[in-house]
């Protein structure tokens, strides 16, 4: 920029020097004319008056006047003579050579134009710098907002809002109060050739539906536990029926391998497939139905609780990064909806039972026994407010007090049979208040009365 200004200054200096030369030439011309008059006797020509002398002086002054149009380089300032008529171009005095005056005027105009062009270039440069600075500031703000959104955007869009203040996570080693053994009052399904059943549920007509997982079928038993219907095909062949739920006369079957939920009537007749979505439901384990037919599925694979409408439309997906915090899950594998619409969730890898409200907000938690997602602890809210849980590895039931606390452990027994492996998995209420326990290892159903 300094070089550019120096070039402009040099150009101005050349213009000013040229103007000076033209002025000197004009003065010399006037001086020569005066000398000629003196050589001729100093007398005016015939018919002449004294006016030419005045014109001569005007010519000399006019020839000198243009010098004031240019900057005095030694003093660093410039001045312009006052014009009698603003904006009017001065008439050249009599006797002034027209070529010299025109050249001087053109040079003065060129110098003024050079200064104008330099001022315009300077203004344009400043405007360009301001525009570049404004653009850089806007770009910096955009980048800052983008960085903040990446830092703050840690939760998925589908997760429900969490409360601003949630209790700190608690890690309590599992411990239980030893209780008296509980003996099954009835054993069902022995002759139905069940294999690795995971859950069973009572239907409105008193029959019992069984997710006969390792047989890849839905089994319908009568009230005495005998096989009535064996269903192996729905939309297509059943692959791994894992969980059951009922709503009125509708029976819902979760096929874990296919990631599908199918609807049947209570006789076992296929009605429709309400959803088939591997991303949401493949390898899901637990299922429960709330008010208005809302379906909840616990999926350890996607670390989420999937909430669906009765027609299989996704309502929300409650999920989190794997973790043990109150607002986190780590492979949830079973879920049950309480009469007040709150949720009880078995969080498998954290070995805990979480109590959440209907919106998925943390309420409280309890320690629970270890299990795996294939043979998971199951939970069942009881009518009196207590919570029942199965202990597959310990062969027992756990009864948690009304407002939380240490559970009571009730070992399971079967009358008339020697002690053997009992693997309580699924839990369901019966119409008479008893509890139906699915014994996976024993391939049977046990009916028990809780103390």
C-alpha positions in Angstrom: 0.0 0.0 0.0 2.9 2.3 0.8 4.4 1.7 -2.7 1.1 2.4 -4.3 0.8 5.7 -2.5 4.4 6.7 -3.4 3.6 6.1 -7.1 0.6 8.4 -6.8 2.8 11.0 -5.1 5.5 10.8 -7.8 2.8 11.2 -10.5 1.4 14.3 -8.7 5.0 15.8 -8.5 5.5 15.3 -12.2 2.1 17.0 -12.9 3.0 19.9 -10.7 6.5 20.3 -12.3 4.9 20.4 -15.7 2.4 23.1 -14.6 5.3 25.1 -13.2 7.1 24.9 -16.6 4.0 26.1 -18.4 3.6 29.1 -16.1 7.3 30.1 -16.5 6.8 29.9 -20.3 3.8 32.2 -20.1 5.8 34.7 -18.0 8.6 34.7 -20.4 6.2 35.4 -23.2 4.8 38.4 -21.4 8.3 39.7 -20.6 9.4 39.4 -24.2 6.3 41.3 -25.3 7.1 44.1 -22.9 10.7 44.3 -24.1 9.5 44.7 -27.7 7.4 47.6 -26.7 10.3 49.3 -25.0 12.5 48.8 -28.1 9.9 50.6 -30.0 10.2 53.7 -27.8 7.9 52.7 -25.1 5.0 54.5 -26.8 1.7 53.0 -27.4 0.5 52.3 -30.9 -1.7 54.7 -32.6 -5.2 54.5 -31.4 -4.2 52.7 -28.3 -5.2 53.8 -24.8 -3.8 53.1 -21.4 -5.9 49.9 -21.1 -3.2 47.7 -22.6 -1.0 48.5 -19.7 -3.6 47.3 -17.4 -4.2 44.3 -19.5 -0.5 43.6 -19.5 -0.4 43.6 -15.7 -3.5 41.4 -15.7 -1.8 39.1 -18.1 1.3 38.8 -15.8 -0.9 38.2 -12.8 -3.0 35.7 -14.6 -0.1 33.8 -15.8 1.3 33.7 -12.3 -2.1 32.9 -10.6 -2.3 29.2 -11.6 0.7 28.5 -9.4 -1.5 28.9 -6.4 -3.6 26.0 -7.7 -0.8 23.6 -6.9 0.6 22.4 -3.6 3.7 24.0 -2.3 5.7 20.9 -1.8 8.2 22.6 0.5 5.5 23.8 2.8 3.2 20.8 2.6 -0.1 22.7 1.9 -2.1 23.8 -1.1 -4.5 26.7 -1.8 -6.8 27.7 -4.4 -7.7 31.3 -5.3 -11.1 32.5 -4.4 -13.4 32.6 -7.3 -15.7 35.5 -7.8 -18.4 33.3 -9.3 -18.6 29.9 -7.7 -18.4 27.2 -10.3 -17.6 29.5 -13.2 -14.5 28.9 -15.2 -12.2 32.0 -15.2 -11.8 33.9 -18.5 -8.1 34.1 -19.5 -6.8 37.7 -19.3 -6.1 39.5 -22.5 -2.6 38.9 -23.8 -2.2 35.4 -22.1 -1.1 32.8 -24.6 -4.1 30.4 -25.0 -1.9 27.3 -25.5 0.0 28.0 -22.2 -3.2 28.7 -20.3 -5.0 25.6 -21.6 -2.0 23.4 -20.9 -1.8 24.8 -17.4 -5.5 24.2 -16.8 -5.3 20.7 -18.1 -2.3 19.9 -15.9 -4.2 21.3 -12.9 -7.2 19.2 -13.8 -5.0 16.1 -14.2 -3.5 16.6 -10.8 -6.9 17.0 -9.2 -8.1 13.9 -11.0 -5.1 11.9 -9.7 -5.8 13.0 -6.1 -9.5 12.1 -6.6 -8.6 8.6 -8.0 -6.2 8.0 -5.2 -8.9 9.0 -2.6 -11.4 6.8 -4.3 -9.0 3.8 -4.4 -8.3 4.4 -0.7 -12.0 4.4 0.1 -12.6 1.3 -1.9 -9.7 -0.5 -0.2 -11.1 0.4 3.3 -14.6 -0.8 2.3 -13.1 -4.1 1.0 -11.2 -4.6 4.2 -14.3 -3.9 6.3 -16.3 -6.4 4.2 -13.6 -9.0 4.6 -13.5 -8.4 8.3 -17.3 -8.7 8.6 -17.3 -11.9 6.6 -14.5 -13.4 8.8 -16.5 -12.5 12.0 -19.7 -14.1 10.7 -17.8 -17.3 9.7 -16.2 -17.5 13.2 -19.6 -17.2 14.8 -21.0 -20.0 12.6 -18.0 -22.3 13.4 -18.4 -21.6 17.1 -22.1 -22.4 17.1 -21.4 -25.6 15.2 -18.7 -26.7 17.7 -21.0 -26.0 20.6 -23.8 -28.0 19.0 -21.5 -31.0 18.6 -20.3 -30.8 22.2 -23.8 -30.4 23.6 -25.6 -32.8 21.3 -25.0 -36.0 23.4 -28.5 -37.5 23.7 -30.5 -39.1 20.9 -33.5 -37.4 19.4 -35.8 -40.3 20.3 -35.0 -40.3 24.0 -37.6 -38.7 26.3 -36.7 -35.6 28.3 -34.9 -36.4 31.6 -35.4 -34.3 34.7 -33.0 -31.5 35.4 -32.0 -33.0 38.8 -31.8 -36.8 39.0 -30.5 -38.8 42.0 -27.0 -40.0 41.9 -26.4 -43.6 40.9 -26.1 -46.1 43.7 -24.2 -49.3 43.5 -25.4 -51.7 46.2 -24.1 -55.3 46.3 -27.0 -57.7 46.1 -28.2 -59.1 49.4 -31.4 -60.7 50.5 -33.1 -61.8 53.6 -33.4 -65.5 53.9 -37.1 -66.6 53.8 -38.8 -69.9 54.1 -38.9 -72.1 51.0 -42.1 -71.8 48.9 -43.6 -75.0 47.4 -45.4 -75.1 44.1 -49.1 -76.0 44.6 -49.5 -77.1 41.0 -47.2 -78.2 38.2 -48.5 -77.6 34.6 -47.4 -78.5 31.1 -45.4 -81.7 32.0 -47.1 -83.6 29.2 -46.9 -80.8 26.6 -43.3 -81.5 25.8 -42.2 -78.0 26.4 -38.6 -77.1 25.6 -36.8 -74.1 27.1 -40.0 -72.0 27.7 -39.3 -68.4 28.7 -42.7 -67.0 29.6 -46.3 -68.1 30.1 -49.5 -66.0 30.6 -53.1 -66.7 31.5 -55.7 -65.8 28.8 -59.2 -64.4 29.5 -60.8 -67.8 29.0 -58.5 -69.4 31.7 -56.2 -71.1 29.2 -52.5 -70.6 29.3 -50.3 -69.4 26.5 -46.6 -70.4 26.6 -43.7 -69.0 24.6 -42.1 -72.4 23.9 -38.8 -70.8 22.8 -36.6 -73.8 22.0 -39.5 -75.5 20.1 -40.0 -72.3 18.1 -43.7 -72.4 18.7 -46.6 -70.8 20.7 -48.3 -73.4 22.9 -51.8 -73.1 24.2 -52.6 -75.2 27.3 -56.0 -75.8 28.9 -56.7 -75.0 32.6 -55.2 -78.4 33.6 -52.0 -77.8 31.7 -52.6 -80.1 28.8 -51.6 -79.0 25.2 -54.5 -77.7 23.2 -52.9 -75.9 20.3 -49.4 -75.7 18.9 -48.8 -72.7 16.7 -45.6 -72.7 14.6 -46.5 -70.2 11.9 -47.7 -66.6 12.0 -46.8 -64.2 9.2 -44.1 -66.8 8.5 -42.7 -69.5 10.6 -42.0 -68.5 14.2 -38.3 -68.5 14.9 -37.8 -67.6 18.6 -40.9 -66.6 20.5 -39.5 -65.0 23.6 -42.2 -62.9 25.4 -46.0 -62.7 25.6 -48.5 -60.1 26.5 -52.3 -59.8 26.4 -54.8 -57.0 26.0 -58.5 -58.0 26.1 -58.9 -61.0 23.7 -55.7 -60.2 21.9 -52.4 -62.1 22.4 -49.1 -60.6 21.4 -46.0 -62.7 20.6 -42.5 -61.2 20.5 -40.4 -63.2 17.9 -36.8 -62.1 19.0 -34.8 -63.5 16.1 -37.0 -61.8 13.5 -37.5 -58.6 15.4 -41.2 -58.9 15.0 -44.4 -58.7 17.1 -47.5 -60.7 16.0 -51.1 -60.5 17.1 -53.2 -63.6 17.7 -56.6 -64.3 19.2 -56.9 -66.3 22.4 -57.4 -69.6 20.5 -54.0 -69.1 18.8 -55.3 -68.0 15.4 -53.0 -65.6 13.7 -54.4 -62.1 13.0 -51.6 -59.9 11.8 -48.0 -58.8 12.2 -48.1 -55.4 13.8 -44.4 -54.7 13.3 -41.3 -56.3 11.8 -38.2 -54.1 12.4 -34.9 -55.7 13.1 -33.2 -52.4 14.1 -35.8 -51.9 16.8 -36.7 -55.4 18.0 -34.1 -58.0 17.0 -33.0 -59.9 20.1 -35.5 -58.1 22.3 -36.3 -60.1 25.4 -39.1 -58.6 27.5 -42.5 -57.2 26.6 -45.5 -55.7 28.5 -48.6 -53.8 27.7 -49.8 -50.7 29.4 -53.0 -48.7 29.3 -54.7 -48.1 26.0 -52.7 -51.0 24.5 -49.3 -49.3 24.5 -46.6 -51.9 24.0 -43.2 -51.8 25.8 -40.3 -54.0 24.7 -36.9 -54.3 26.4 -34.1 -54.8 24.0 -30.6 -55.4 25.4 -29.1 -55.4 21.8 -30.0 -51.8 21.2 -29.9 -50.9 24.9 -33.4 -49.4 24.7 -37.0 -49.6 25.8 -39.1 -49.5 22.7 -42.5 -48.0 23.0 -45.1 -48.8 20.4 -48.8 -48.1 19.7 -51.3 -51.0 19.6 -50.8 -50.9 15.8 -47.0 -51.1 15.9 -46.2 -47.5 15.3 -43.1 -46.3 17.1 -44.0 -43.8 19.8 -40.5 -43.4 21.3 -37.3 -45.2 22.1 -35.9 -44.7 25.6 -32.2 -45.3 25.3 -28.8 -44.0 26.5 -25.1 -44.7 26.3 -24.2 -47.9 28.2 -23.8 -46.9 31.8 -24.9 -47.3 35.4 -26.3 -43.8 36.0 -29.9 -43.3 37.0 -30.8 -42.1 33.5 -28.8 -44.9 31.8 -29.3 -48.5 30.8 -26.9 -51.4 30.3 -28.7 -54.2 28.4 -32.3 -54.0 29.7 -33.8 -57.5 29.3 -37.2 -57.4 31.0 -40.0 -54.9 31.6 -43.3 -54.8 33.4 -46.0 -52.1 33.5 -47.5 -51.4 37.0 -51.2 -50.6 37.6 -50.2 -46.9 37.9 -48.5 -47.0 34.5 -45.0 -46.8 36.0 -42.3 -49.1 34.7 -40.2 -51.7 36.3 -37.1 -52.6 34.3 -34.5 -55.3 34.8 -31.1 -53.7 33.8 -29.1 -56.9 33.1 -25.5 -55.8 33.0 -26.0 -53.5 36.0 -27.8 -56.3 38.0 -30.5 -53.9 39.2 -34.2 -53.2 38.9 -35.1 -49.7 37.9 -38.4 -48.0 38.7 -39.3 -45.3 36.3 -42.5 -43.2 35.8 -44.6 -43.5 32.7 -42.4 -41.0 30.9 -39.2 -42.9 31.6 -37.9 -40.7 34.5 -35.9 -42.3 37.2 -37.8 -43.0 40.5 -35.6 -45.5 42.4 -33.6 -48.7 42.0 -32.9 -51.9 43.8 -30.0 -54.3 43.5 -30.9 -57.7 41.9 -29.2 -61.0 41.3 -27.0 -61.6 38.3 -28.3 -63.3 35.2 -27.8 -63.3 31.4 -30.1 -61.8 28.8 -31.1 -65.3 27.5 -32.2 -66.5 30.9 -33.0 -63.1 32.4 -34.4 -62.0 35.8 -38.1 -61.2 35.3 -40.1 -58.6 37.3 -43.8 -58.5 38.3 -45.5 -55.6 40.2 -48.0 -57.1 42.7 -51.5 -55.8 43.5 -50.4 -54.8 47.1 -47.5 -52.6 45.8 -44.7 -55.1 46.4 -42.5 -56.2 43.6 -41.7 -59.8 42.7 -38.6 -60.9 40.8 -37.3 -64.3 39.7 -33.7 -65.5 40.4 -32.9 -67.9 37.6 -29.4 -68.8 38.9 -30.5 -69.1 42.5 -33.8 -71.1 41.9 -35.8 -68.7 44.1 -38.3 -65.8 44.1 -37.5 -62.4 45.5 -40.1 -60.2 47.2 -39.2 -56.5 47.5 -41.0 -54.4 50.1 -43.6 -51.7 49.2 -41.2 -48.8 49.2 -38.0 -50.5 48.3 -35.3 -52.1 50.5 -33.8 -55.5 51.0 -35.8 -58.3 49.4 -36.8 -61.5 51.0 -35.5 -64.6 49.2 -38.0 -67.5 48.8 -36.3 -70.8 47.5 -38.7 -72.7 45.2 -39.6 -76.4 45.8 -41.7 -78.9 44.1 -43.6 -81.3 46.4 -42.8 -85.0 46.0 -39.7 -84.4 44.0 -36.1 -84.4 45.1 -34.3 -81.2 45.1 -33.2 -80.4 41.5 -32.5 -77.5 39.2 -35.4 -75.1 39.1 -34.9 -72.1 36.9 -37.6 -69.5 37.5 -37.9 -67.1 34.5 -41.2 -65.6 33.5 -43.8 -64.4 36.1 -47.5 -63.8 35.6 -50.5 -63.2 37.8 -53.4 -65.6 37.8 -57.0 -64.6 38.2 -57.2 -66.1 41.7 -54.2 -64.1 43.0 -51.6 -66.9 42.6 -48.4 -66.5 40.6 -47.5 -68.5 37.5 -43.8 -69.2 37.3 -42.1 -70.5 34.1 -39.4 -73.0 35.0 -37.1 -73.0 32.0 -34.7 -75.8 33.0 -37.6 -78.0 34.2 -39.7 -77.3 31.0 -42.8 -76.8 33.1 -45.0 -74.2 34.8 -45.3 -73.8 38.6 -48.2 -72.2 40.4 -47.3 -70.7 43.7 -49.1 -68.7 46.5 -47.0 -65.9 47.9 -46.9 -65.4 51.7 
